Amino acid sequence: MVKWTDKERSTVQDVWGKVNIDEVGPEALARVLIVYPWTERYFGRFGDIFNATAVLNNAKVAAHGKVVLKELDTAVKNMDNIRGAYAALSRLHYEKLQVDPDTFRLLADCITITIACKLKSALDPQAQATWQKFLSAVVEAMSSQYD
């Protein structure tokens, strides 16, 4: 279990409060698919996502990106039990979807990059360090059923 200071809690909530899910979600997932093209294998039902233009214009990618970001709200609201809050979702990704758990880390990195591009100086190095700690806890929770 991750220990959070009051300052870390407020930083995570502050960053999250500035995130536009409808923008960051699609952009972050598109970034994963473009930068790490082998992740396309998890999205076979999304149609043509075989080049950057196709990924950026794919409505299913955009919609799923929003779903992913909306799920981060669960972690923000359950910072003391992210692992428990994500147990069923982790199990789904392990048992049914068979997602390589390293993909969660890649996605977390792309979420941070996308948020940094949007927030600019509002995500200073100290805020980014706290946000990274938060997303590391999310990645660990999403990987928990793989043990």
C-alpha angles and dihedrals in degrees: 000000000000119000116221129198119217088250092053091049092051092045093053091047091046093051092044091049089059095049118106102210093197091059105031097044097057093039094049095048091045089052091054092051094047099042095038103033094176087073088072088086090077092056103051092137092058094080122220110017098138099118137029096259092051092048093049092049097043112114092200091056090050093047094048091047088059091049091052093050093046088056090059087067087068090059093046089053093044103040092146093053109025091142092055093043091054099039095106093043090049091050091051092052091047103041105030108019096033094211116179103245091226086069089071090060091049090051092048090053091050091049090053093048092049093048091047090053090052100041098036109175092009086074096058119174094270093049090046091052090054092045090050090051089052094049090046088058089050092049090049090050093049089050095045097098091054093072 
